[in-house]
Amino acid sequence: MRIPSGVSGFDHLIQGGFLPGRLYVLSGPPGSGKTTFTAQYVAEGLRNGENCMYITMHESREELVNDMSSYDFGFETLTESDQFRFINLASQKGKHVLNQFSGGGGSSGVQSLTDKIVAFVNSRKVDRLVIDSTMLLQLLFTGDDQEMTRFLTALKQGDATTLLISEMTDPSSYSDEHFLAHGVIFFHNYLEATGMTRGIQVVKMRGTDIDCDIRSLNFTDEGLVVDPMDHVEF
């Protein structure tokens, strides 16, 4: 069984889609397409009747919907479904929701927060989960690398197929989330005199035969489109 990404052309790079119940990291510079990719991923799930959740700390639901409404993949309509949950961990509403879930067992504040997030996700029987982003999680966990590892490990043990956005911009440098994840996808930007060249590269995907070459990635009215046959040189 494979989970379709909703991004045209991408699934050709990973044998038809993501393996379910696994953790995948999307890394790349600002403006490279990470958020749009996750929005298409969520839209595809909602279109198929799946439970989807988007967790962030830096934007409201309205901002995300408005940003994605310029595309034609129907994000603004699909996310009106009861099967879509959005939570901003920095908002009062987000904090109130998480406070309904206690880590228990005398956990420290940060450990309890990990337990609360995972308990909240599991309570909603989420099929597709997006977390934006590792930089904000690091602020949330006050620089505790061990707690970040515990959090990512807990996500891997859940049932949701999770996309985690990472601000890592150097494809030759790896952090804990890259080693822990089942898959790692890099987004590339290169500004030339003729304009911006974009690419996408699957650098890791357990249980899947992959081509690690950088493939063409473009923004279109339909959202991101990958050309799996177009090799991009940077």
C-alpha positions in Angstrom: 0.0 0.0 0.0 1.3 3.5 -0.9 0.0 6.9 0.2 -0.3 9.3 -2.8 1.4 12.7 -2.2 -1.1 14.7 -4.3 1.9 16.4 -6.1 1.8 15.6 -9.8 4.9 13.6 -10.9 6.4 13.2 -7.4 5.1 9.7 -6.7 7.1 8.4 -9.7 10.2 9.1 -7.7 9.1 6.9 -4.8 7.5 3.8 -6.3 4.0 5.2 -6.3 3.8 7.1 -3.0 4.8 7.1 0.7 4.7 4.0 2.8 2.0 4.5 5.4 2.6 5.2 9.1 6.0 6.7 8.6 7.9 10.0 9.3 9.2 12.0 6.3 11.2 15.2 6.5 11.0 18.0 3.9 14.0 20.2 3.9 14.9 23.3 1.9 15.3 27.1 1.9 12.4 29.6 2.2 10.2 29.8 -0.8 11.2 26.4 -2.2 7.8 24.8 -2.0 7.7 22.9 1.3 4.4 24.4 2.6 2.7 24.0 -0.8 3.8 20.4 -1.0 2.3 19.7 2.4 -1.0 21.5 1.5 -1.3 19.3 -1.6 -0.6 16.3 0.6 -3.4 17.3 3.0 -5.8 18.1 0.1 -5.2 14.6 -1.4 -6.0 13.0 1.9 -9.2 14.9 2.4 -10.2 14.2 -1.2 -9.9 10.5 -0.3 -11.9 10.8 2.9 -8.9 10.6 5.3 -8.4 12.3 8.7 -5.8 15.1 8.3 -4.2 17.4 10.8 -1.9 20.4 10.4 0.2 21.5 13.4 2.1 24.8 13.3 3.2 27.7 15.6 3.6 30.6 13.2 0.4 31.1 11.2 -3.3 30.9 11.5 -5.7 28.6 9.7 -7.0 31.6 7.8 -3.5 32.6 6.6 -2.7 29.1 5.4 -6.0 28.7 3.6 -5.7 32.2 2.0 -2.1 31.4 0.8 -3.2 28.1 -0.8 -6.4 29.5 -2.3 -4.4 30.9 -5.3 -4.0 27.3 -6.5 -6.6 25.1 -8.1 -6.2 22.0 -6.0 -9.2 23.0 -3.8 -7.5 23.4 -0.4 -9.8 26.1 0.8 -12.9 24.0 0.1 -11.5 20.6 1.2 -10.3 22.0 4.6 -13.9 22.9 5.5 -14.4 19.2 6.1 -14.8 17.9 9.6 -11.9 15.5 8.8 -9.4 18.4 8.8 -8.0 19.7 12.1 -5.7 22.7 12.3 -3.8 23.6 15.5 -1.5 26.5 16.2 0.5 25.5 19.3 1.3 29.2 20.1 -2.4 30.3 20.2 -4.6 30.3 23.2 -7.0 27.9 21.5 -4.1 25.6 20.7 -2.9 25.6 24.3 -6.4 25.0 25.5 -6.8 22.0 23.2 -3.6 20.4 24.3 -4.3 21.0 28.0 -7.1 18.5 27.7 -4.4 15.8 27.2 -2.1 15.1 30.1 1.2 13.3 29.8 0.8 12.1 33.4 3.4 10.0 35.3 5.1 13.0 36.8 6.6 14.1 33.5 8.5 17.4 33.3 6.8 20.3 31.5 8.5 19.6 28.2 8.0 15.8 28.4 4.3 16.5 29.2 4.0 18.7 26.1 5.4 15.8 23.9 2.9 13.5 25.5 0.0 15.9 25.0 0.8 16.5 21.3 1.1 12.8 20.6 -2.0 12.0 22.6 -4.0 14.6 20.8 -2.9 13.3 17.4 -3.7 9.7 18.4 -7.1 10.7 19.8 -8.2 12.0 16.4 -7.1 8.9 14.6 -5.1 11.0 12.1 -4.2 9.4 8.8 -2.1 12.3 7.5 -0.1 14.7 9.7 1.9 17.8 8.9 4.1 19.6 11.4 5.5 23.0 10.5 8.4 23.1 11.5 11.5 21.8 13.2 12.8 25.3 14.0 9.6 26.1 15.9 9.7 22.7 17.6 13.2 23.5 18.8 11.9 26.7 20.3 9.0 24.8 21.9 11.4 22.3 23.4 13.8 25.1 24.5 16.8 23.6 22.8 16.5 20.2 24.4 17.8 17.8 21.7 16.9 14.7 23.7 13.3 15.8 23.9 13.2 16.5 20.2 14.5 13.0 19.7 11.8 11.6 22.0 9.1 13.6 20.2 10.2 12.4 16.7 10.5 8.8 18.0 6.9 9.0 19.4 5.7 10.3 16.0 7.3 7.3 14.3 5.5 4.9 16.6 2.1 6.5 15.7 -0.3 5.5 12.9 -0.2 8.7 11.0 1.9 9.3 7.9 3.7 12.4 8.9 5.4 15.2 6.9 7.8 17.3 9.0 9.0 20.6 7.5 12.7 21.4 8.2 14.4 24.7 7.5 17.7 22.9 6.8 19.2 24.6 3.7 22.5 22.7 3.2 21.9 19.3 1.6 25.3 18.1 2.7 24.6 18.7 6.4 22.2 16.5 8.4 20.5 16.9 11.7 18.8 14.5 14.1 15.5 14.6 12.2 17.2 13.4 9.0 18.7 10.4 10.7 15.5 9.5 12.6 13.1 9.9 9.7 12.1 7.1 7.3 12.5 9.5 4.4 14.2 12.8 3.6 13.3 15.1 0.7 15.3 18.2 -0.3 14.0 21.2 -2.1 16.5 23.3 -4.1 16.4 26.9 -5.3 19.0 28.4 -7.7 18.7 31.9 -8.9 20.1 32.5 -12.4 20.0 35.5 -14.7 17.0 34.0 -16.5 15.1 33.4 -13.2 14.7 30.9 -10.4 15.4 27.2 -11.1 13.8 24.8 -8.7 14.4 21.1 -8.0 13.4 18.3 -5.7 15.6 15.4 -4.6 14.8 12.3 -2.6 17.9 11.5 -0.6 16.5 8.8 1.7 13.4 6.6 1.6 13.5 3.4 3.5 11.8 0.4 1.9 11.8 2.2 -1.5 14.0 2.1 -4.5 14.8 5.8 -5.3 16.6 7.9 -7.8 18.7 10.5 -5.9 19.1 12.9 -8.8 17.5 16.3 -8.6 14.4 16.5 -10.7 12.6 19.6 -12.0 10.0 21.3 -9.7 7.7 24.1 -10.8 4.9 26.1 -9.3 1.8 26.0 -11.5 -1.9 26.9 -11.2 -2.4 23.3 -10.0 0.3 23.7 -7.3 3.7 22.0 -7.4 4.5 19.8 -10.4 7.5 17.5 -10.6 8.9 16.3 -13.9 10.5 12.9 -13.0 12.3 12.8 -16.3 13.9 16.2 -16.2 17.3 16.1 -14.5 18.3 19.5 -13.0 22.0 20.5 -12.6 22.8 23.1 -9.9 
